[in-house]
Amino acid sequence: MKVAVIVERDDDGERLIRELQRMRCGVHHEWPMPQQVPAQFDAIFCALTDDLPQRLPWLPGEPAAALIVVDHGKGALDLTLLHNCAPHAVLTYPSTGRAAQASLAVARSHFLYERRLRSRIDKLDDSLRTTRSVERAKSLLIRVKKVSEEEAYNYLRRQAMERRVTIGAVANAIIDSYDLLG
């Protein structure tokens, strides 16, 4: 697993890096914190700073990697800041090897689960768009060709099979040509 560690290289930072290396992770350390957090890693341990939400290269809810924020354990924890970062896990210093391992496992698991959910949502959105297109194309065929709803649907299916494209593509072509003809 490729892991970025964006924390100060003090005793706690060294302990975290050593623990991740012990777990056979490919560790890339970076400090001071870059303008934009690198996203090409499987997981990112990153110091919790006031401007961390602006340094994340992804939109909220669409992370490119599992994010584990590292809290130095000094002072009160800013829950609003934590919420705005939307991390998958939090590691608080002083940490133990067990805490680093657990936070990495939980973060990676949550990240992969979110990615599966986003994929399913995207597929459902595509399905909904296709259904709407098919319904609109059927309605146009019913009105223009004076056929029943079942005949209009069978026409769309037959055209899709003959052209070896999806029924949604045929429906969109019919809608586009109707819109073009006015």
N, C-alpha and C positions, 0 to 999 in steps of 0.2 A: 504494500500500500504506500503510495506517495503522500507524504504529509508535510505541509508547510508549518513552520513554527515562527510566529511573529511576536516575540516577546523579548524583553531585555535578557542579556546573557549573564544574569547574576546567578547566585547559587540555586534558586528555584528554577530558573530557565535551564541551567545546565542539567539539573535533576530530571526535568521534563524531557529534554532532548535525549539523555542517556536511556531513560525508560522507553521512549519510542524506538530507539535503536535496538534496545534489548528485545523489543517485540518484533524486530526485523522489518521495521518501516523504513522506507527511504526518506530521510529527513532533510529538508531544506530550511536552514535558519536564515532569517532576515531581520535586521534591526539596524537603524531605526525603521519605524513603520513606513512602508512605501505609500505614495499618494493613493494608489489603488491596490487593494489586496489581490494577489495573484489567484486566478481561478482554476489553473490547470492541475490542481491536486485533488486527491480523493477526500482529504480532510485538511482543515486549517485550524490550528490553535492560534488564536489571536488575542493580544492584550485588549482588555476592555477600556477604550478611550472615549472621550466625549464626542469625537468626530468619526468614530468607527462606522456608523450608518452611512455617512457620505463616502467613505472609502471602499465600500463593498461594490463590486463591479456588476451586480445583478439587481434585478427588480425585487422588491419584497415579495416573498411567496414563491420566487422562482430561483432558488440558489443553484449555483453551479458546483458546489462542493459542500460537504458536511462542515458546519461552522461550530467550533467550540471556543467560546470566549473564556479568557483567563482573567479572573478577578484577583487582585493583589491582596484582598482581605483586609484592606485598611479603610476605615471609615464606613459610612452607610452605603449600601448597594443601591444604585439608581435604577429602580425597576422600570421607569419609562425608557431610559437608555437601553436597558436590556431588552425590553419589548421591541424597540425600534430596530435592534440588530437582528432579531428573530433567530437566535442561535438554536442549534440542535441539542447543545449541552453546555454546561458551565463547569469550569474547573477552578476551584478556589485555592490559592496558595495559603499556607504551605501544603503542597499536595503530596500524595503518596503514589507509588507505582501502581497500586491497585486502583486509586481514583482516576489516574490518567488512562489506564486500560479500560475502566468502566465507562468513562466519559466518551472515549473514542468509539467503543462498541455501541453505546446508546446513540451517539450522534450519527454514526454511519447507518445504523438500522433505521433511524427516523428519516434520514435523507433519502435512502433507497425507497422507503415506504411512500414518502411524499412524491418522489419521481414516478412511481407506479400509479399513484392517484392522479397526478397531472396528465399522464399518458391516457388513462381511462377517461378523464374529463375531456381531453382533446378529441378522442374517438367519439364520445357522445355528442360533442358539439358538431363534429363533421356529420354524424348520423342525423342530427336534428336539422342541419342545413340542407342535407340531401332530401330529407322527408319534405321539408318546405318547398324545395324546388320541384320535386315530383308532384306534389299537390297542386302547385301553381301551373305546371305544364299540363297536368290532367285537366285542370279547369279551362285552360286555353284550348286544348284539343276538343273538349266537350262543346265549347262555344263555337269554335271555328269549323270543326268537322261534323258537328251535330251527331256525336256518338255518345254512348252511355259511359259511365265512369269506368266500368269493367273493361269496355272496349278501348278506352283511352289508356288505361294502365297496361293492357296487353300489347297495345301499339308501342308504348315506351319500352316494354320488356323485349319485344321482338327486335326493335331497332338496336337496342343495347347488345343483344346476342349477335345480331348480324354484323355489327361494327366492332364487336369484341371490346366494348367499353362499359363503364358502369351505367346504371340507369340514371344516376345523378348527372353524369356527363351529357347524356341525351336530353334530359330534362332542361339542363342549363342551356344547351344549344337551341332548343325550341324557344325557351324564354328569351334568349338573346336575339334570335332571328325575329321573333314577334316584336320585341322592343325596337329593333332596327327598322322594321317595316311600319311601325307606328300604329 
